[in-house]
Amino acid sequence: MPVPPSDFKQALSRFASGVTVVAVDVDGQTYGMTASAFLSVSLIPPLVLVSVAKKATMHAHLLAGAPWTASMLNAEQAALSNRFAGYGEAEVEWARDTGGGPRIVGAVGWVACSPFAAHDAGDHTLFVGQVEACGAEDSEPLVYFKGKYRGLVAG
């Protein structure tokens, strides 16, 4: 028998993750969504995956085949994470030089993707993107752990 959702969420909150904003441009409108369920899949070809709830607005855009970009937020961009999670407002500076969706200026890294595959996974879909362009900056990442934003500890 599956575990209760509250137990599952509590256990997985102990897994520290980076914070990304997945973004698309559709019919002249920019849509973004905060995602911590993001990972690399393959080096050759370069593939990444993002897990998106079927009820999310972004789900329909990705299912329709929109190219997308995942911007890995820096430690100073928590307000942007909150904005795209639906908790507040923050000004966004977009760049549209990726060949995919728009990227957030100042993000610690980004990958611009063309659609590669989509896999049903319960109440989510796993969208795999082929990386067509990418970039990185030398700054600290935004990290999410136990329901809060954290910084990295130098080791």
C-alpha positions in Angstrom: 0.0 0.0 0.0 1.4 3.4 -0.9 2.5 5.8 1.8 0.4 8.8 2.7 1.2 11.9 0.6 2.2 13.9 3.8 4.8 11.3 4.8 6.1 11.2 1.2 6.4 15.0 1.1 8.1 15.1 4.5 10.7 12.5 3.5 11.5 14.0 0.2 11.8 17.5 1.7 15.1 16.2 3.1 16.5 15.9 -0.4 18.2 19.3 -1.1 17.6 20.4 -4.7 18.5 23.3 -6.9 15.7 25.6 -8.0 14.9 26.1 -11.7 12.3 28.2 -13.6 11.1 26.5 -16.7 9.9 29.0 -19.3 8.2 29.0 -22.7 7.0 31.7 -25.1 3.6 30.8 -26.6 1.6 33.2 -28.9 3.6 36.2 -27.7 3.1 35.4 -24.0 5.8 34.2 -21.6 4.9 31.5 -19.1 7.2 30.3 -16.3 7.0 27.6 -13.6 9.3 26.9 -10.6 10.6 23.4 -10.6 12.9 21.5 -8.3 12.2 18.2 -10.0 14.8 18.8 -12.7 17.8 16.6 -13.6 20.3 15.6 -16.3 19.5 12.4 -18.2 22.1 11.9 -20.8 25.4 13.4 -22.0 25.2 12.0 -25.6 22.8 13.3 -26.7 22.5 16.0 -24.0 19.1 15.5 -22.3 17.5 16.9 -19.2 14.1 16.1 -17.6 11.6 18.2 -15.7 8.6 16.8 -13.9 5.4 18.8 -14.3 2.0 18.4 -12.6 -0.7 17.7 -15.1 -2.8 20.5 -13.6 -0.1 23.1 -14.2 -0.6 25.6 -17.0 3.0 24.8 -18.1 1.9 21.1 -18.7 -0.3 22.0 -21.7 2.5 24.1 -23.3 5.1 21.4 -23.0 2.7 18.7 -24.1 2.0 20.8 -27.2 5.7 20.8 -28.1 6.8 24.2 -27.1 10.6 24.6 -26.9 11.6 25.5 -23.3 14.4 26.8 -21.2 15.3 25.8 -17.6 17.1 28.6 -15.7 18.9 27.4 -12.6 18.4 30.3 -10.1 21.2 31.9 -8.2 21.1 32.5 -4.4 19.8 36.0 -4.8 16.7 35.0 -6.9 14.4 33.5 -4.3 11.8 36.1 -5.1 11.7 34.8 -8.7 11.2 31.2 -7.5 8.3 32.4 -5.4 6.8 34.4 -8.2 6.7 31.4 -10.6 5.4 29.1 -7.8 2.5 31.5 -7.5 3.6 33.2 -4.2 4.1 36.9 -5.0 5.5 39.2 -7.6 9.0 40.0 -8.8 10.5 41.7 -11.8 12.0 39.4 -14.3 14.7 40.2 -16.9 14.4 37.7 -19.7 16.9 37.0 -22.5 15.7 35.3 -25.7 19.0 34.3 -27.2 18.7 30.6 -26.3 17.0 29.0 -29.3 14.5 27.5 -26.8 12.3 29.4 -24.4 13.3 32.6 -22.6 16.0 32.4 -19.9 16.3 34.4 -16.7 19.2 36.8 -16.8 21.6 36.3 -13.9 20.7 32.6 -13.4 23.6 30.5 -12.4 23.0 28.3 -15.4 20.5 27.5 -18.1 19.7 24.9 -20.7 17.5 25.6 -23.8 15.6 22.5 -25.0 13.7 21.2 -27.9 11.1 18.6 -27.0 12.5 15.0 -27.0 10.0 12.8 -25.1 7.1 12.9 -22.6 6.4 10.1 -20.2 3.2 9.7 -18.1 4.1 9.4 -14.3 1.0 9.5 -12.1 -0.3 13.0 -11.6 2.8 14.4 -13.4 4.4 14.1 -16.8 8.2 13.7 -17.2 9.2 16.0 -20.0 12.6 15.2 -21.5 14.3 18.0 -23.5 17.3 17.8 -25.8 19.7 20.6 -24.9 20.3 22.9 -27.9 22.2 25.6 -26.1 23.4 26.2 -22.6 25.3 28.6 -20.4 26.7 29.2 -16.9 27.7 32.0 -14.7 30.0 32.0 -11.7 27.6 32.6 -8.8 26.0 30.6 -5.9 22.9 28.5 -6.6 19.5 28.8 -4.9 19.0 25.6 -2.9 15.7 24.3 -1.4 15.7 22.0 1.7 13.0 21.2 4.2 10.6 23.8 2.7 13.1 26.7 2.8 15.7 28.3 0.7 19.3 27.7 1.8 22.8 28.5 0.9 25.7 26.2 0.3 28.3 25.5 3.0 31.8 25.6 1.8 33.6 22.4 2.5 
